[in-house]
Amino acid sequence: MGTKKYSSYAEIDHDLKILKVEREIHYKKIVLSIDRTKESLVPSKSVSFVSDMYDKVFSGSAGKILNFAIPYLIQWFINKKRGD
């Protein structure tokens, strides 16, 4: 596209307003696209499912035993890897 010649400042101002609106539209499209991508990447149902399972597993007497035993198992595994 060639260079446009303007005959008045009103024409320049009009084209600048049009370009500003087009820029805002493109910006909003990018923001909307990013929001849709975020929504598709965050599995809200599976996160709530995992938290529900965590609450069920770690509640009650079985949860107390697991909370007590897990640090010892982790320490045992670390020591096993080191060869101690």
Backbone bond lengths (Angstrom), bond angles and torsions (degrees), N, CA, C in turn:
res aa  C-N    CA-C-N  psi(-1)  N-CA   C-N-CA  omega(-1)  CA-C   N-CA-C  phi
1 M - - - 1.434 - - 1.519 108.59 -
2 G 1.287 116.15 134.11 1.455 121.91 -176.44 1.516 112.53 -78.50
3 T 1.308 114.81 176.22 1.450 121.73 178.30 1.516 109.51 -73.07
4 K 1.326 115.09 132.02 1.458 119.74 -179.52 1.525 108.79 -90.46
5 K 1.322 115.83 136.74 1.463 120.72 178.43 1.516 108.53 -103.50
6 Y 1.315 114.44 129.69 1.463 120.85 -179.27 1.521 109.61 -103.96
7 S 1.329 114.81 144.84 1.468 119.55 179.37 1.529 111.28 -104.33
8 S 1.364 116.52 -11.91 1.466 118.20 178.80 1.528 109.73 -152.64
9 Y 1.321 113.43 162.83 1.465 118.92 177.10 1.528 111.55 -69.45
10 A 1.301 117.71 -25.18 1.471 121.70 178.84 1.536 110.30 -64.36
11 E 1.314 117.06 -39.04 1.473 120.30 177.54 1.525 110.70 -65.43
12 I 1.318 116.41 -41.75 1.468 120.21 178.69 1.520 109.86 -63.32
13 D 1.332 115.76 -45.51 1.458 120.36 179.72 1.528 111.04 -61.63
14 H 1.308 117.26 -40.18 1.479 121.82 178.99 1.531 110.96 -62.82
15 D 1.331 116.88 -46.43 1.466 120.21 179.14 1.529 111.72 -65.50
16 L 1.333 116.80 -35.92 1.459 119.44 177.72 1.528 111.94 -66.00
17 K 1.321 116.82 -37.80 1.473 120.40 176.57 1.521 110.59 -64.80
18 I 1.324 116.32 -42.31 1.468 120.23 178.24 1.523 110.34 -61.89
19 L 1.321 117.66 -44.77 1.465 121.27 179.36 1.522 111.88 -63.74
20 K 1.328 116.09 -36.39 1.469 119.78 178.47 1.524 110.68 -65.24
21 V 1.319 117.17 -44.12 1.469 121.11 178.88 1.523 110.46 -64.35
22 E 1.327 117.44 -42.16 1.468 120.61 178.06 1.524 111.00 -62.11
23 R 1.336 116.35 -40.59 1.460 120.05 178.55 1.526 110.91 -63.05
24 E 1.339 117.82 -42.65 1.465 121.55 178.14 1.528 111.05 -62.97
25 I 1.325 116.99 -40.02 1.470 120.74 178.65 1.521 110.37 -62.79
26 H 1.309 117.64 -45.55 1.463 120.77 179.42 1.525 111.24 -64.05
27 Y 1.342 116.13 -39.06 1.468 120.23 177.85 1.525 110.58 -62.50
28 K 1.328 117.43 -45.61 1.469 121.30 179.20 1.528 110.99 -62.84
29 K 1.328 117.65 -37.14 1.467 120.53 177.64 1.525 110.69 -64.07
30 I 1.334 116.74 -40.28 1.467 120.28 179.14 1.518 110.18 -65.95
31 V 1.335 117.59 -43.96 1.462 121.18 179.59 1.523 110.01 -62.42
32 L 1.316 117.69 -43.17 1.459 121.62 178.53 1.523 111.05 -62.73
33 S 1.299 117.15 -41.33 1.462 121.46 178.17 1.521 110.98 -62.84
34 I 1.316 117.17 -42.43 1.469 120.98 178.43 1.521 110.36 -64.56
35 D 1.324 117.74 -43.05 1.464 120.90 178.65 1.525 111.48 -62.20
36 R 1.321 117.05 -42.28 1.467 119.82 178.25 1.523 111.37 -64.89
37 T 1.317 117.14 -37.15 1.457 120.94 177.91 1.523 110.37 -65.86
38 K 1.323 117.39 -42.41 1.465 121.00 177.62 1.524 110.78 -60.67
39 E 1.332 116.79 -44.31 1.459 120.71 -179.46 1.524 111.31 -62.97
40 S 1.320 116.95 -36.51 1.464 119.32 -178.71 1.520 111.41 -74.95
41 L 1.338 118.28 -24.93 1.462 121.18 -178.56 1.518 113.09 -86.23
42 V 1.323 118.62 -23.94 1.457 121.63 -177.97 1.524 108.72 -94.59
43 P 1.309 116.36 105.65 1.472 119.71 179.24 1.524 110.28 -82.67
44 S 1.302 117.18 87.62 1.462 121.46 -173.71 1.523 112.33 -63.27
45 K 1.323 117.93 -37.75 1.461 119.92 -178.94 1.516 111.30 -68.97
46 S 1.316 117.92 -40.93 1.456 119.40 -179.25 1.524 111.11 -70.68
47 V 1.319 118.10 -31.80 1.465 120.93 177.05 1.517 109.66 -66.26
48 S 1.315 117.48 -44.05 1.465 119.47 178.92 1.524 110.38 -67.38
49 F 1.325 117.79 -33.11 1.461 121.17 177.16 1.524 110.51 -64.52
50 V 1.337 116.68 -44.22 1.458 120.85 179.79 1.523 110.28 -64.19
51 S 1.330 117.40 -42.31 1.462 119.45 179.62 1.515 111.20 -66.28
52 D 1.335 118.00 -36.70 1.469 120.66 175.91 1.519 111.01 -64.19
53 M 1.336 116.83 -42.20 1.466 120.13 178.76 1.525 110.27 -65.31
54 Y 1.320 117.35 -40.13 1.459 121.53 178.67 1.527 110.10 -61.11
55 D 1.334 116.70 -44.72 1.466 120.14 178.74 1.524 111.38 -62.18
56 K 1.324 117.33 -40.26 1.466 120.39 -179.44 1.522 111.63 -68.60
57 V 1.334 116.85 -40.75 1.466 120.44 -177.35 1.518 111.17 -70.42
58 F 1.331 117.23 -42.32 1.459 120.42 -173.99 1.520 114.22 -95.34
59 S 1.318 117.48 15.71 1.460 119.57 174.07 1.532 108.71 -104.81
60 G 1.304 116.21 152.59 1.461 120.79 178.54 1.520 112.05 82.70
61 S 1.330 115.32 -165.62 1.465 120.57 -175.63 1.529 112.05 -70.52
62 A 1.320 118.11 -34.17 1.468 120.28 178.14 1.530 109.93 -64.71
63 G 1.304 117.46 -37.49 1.454 121.13 178.00 1.517 112.32 -65.79
64 K 1.334 116.39 -38.18 1.462 120.25 177.88 1.523 110.67 -64.68
65 I 1.325 116.15 -41.14 1.468 120.10 178.61 1.527 109.91 -64.88
66 L 1.339 117.54 -44.07 1.461 120.50 179.22 1.524 111.52 -64.24
67 N 1.317 117.19 -42.36 1.461 120.18 178.21 1.520 111.56 -62.92
68 F 1.305 117.79 -30.65 1.451 121.70 178.31 1.526 111.48 -80.08
69 A 1.336 117.60 -38.41 1.463 121.76 -172.78 1.534 113.23 -83.79
70 I 1.317 118.68 -30.92 1.463 121.09 -174.81 1.526 112.87 -59.34
71 P 1.341 120.95 -45.71 1.472 118.65 178.64 1.529 112.83 -60.65
72 Y 1.330 117.57 -36.96 1.457 120.00 177.99 1.523 111.61 -67.88
73 L 1.313 116.91 -38.45 1.463 120.20 177.79 1.534 111.12 -66.00
74 I 1.312 116.51 -40.00 1.460 119.79 178.25 1.525 110.15 -64.21
75 Q 1.327 116.61 -45.26 1.457 120.37 179.39 1.524 111.07 -62.69
76 W 1.336 117.17 -40.71 1.467 121.38 178.21 1.525 110.46 -62.23
77 F 1.326 116.18 -42.44 1.473 120.75 179.87 1.527 111.06 -64.84
78 I 1.334 117.18 -41.99 1.470 120.70 178.79 1.523 109.93 -63.47
79 N 1.308 117.07 -44.25 1.465 120.51 179.56 1.520 111.25 -65.31
80 K 1.314 117.64 -36.50 1.464 122.14 178.81 1.530 109.94 -63.95
81 K 1.329 117.45 -40.57 1.460 121.85 179.74 1.534 111.19 -66.68
82 R 1.324 116.26 -35.67 1.457 120.53 179.82 1.522 112.16 -74.89
83 G 1.307 116.01 -24.40 1.463 120.15 -178.88 1.522 112.07 94.46
84 D 1.320 118.09 14.21 1.466 121.22 179.56 1.521 111.03 -76.86
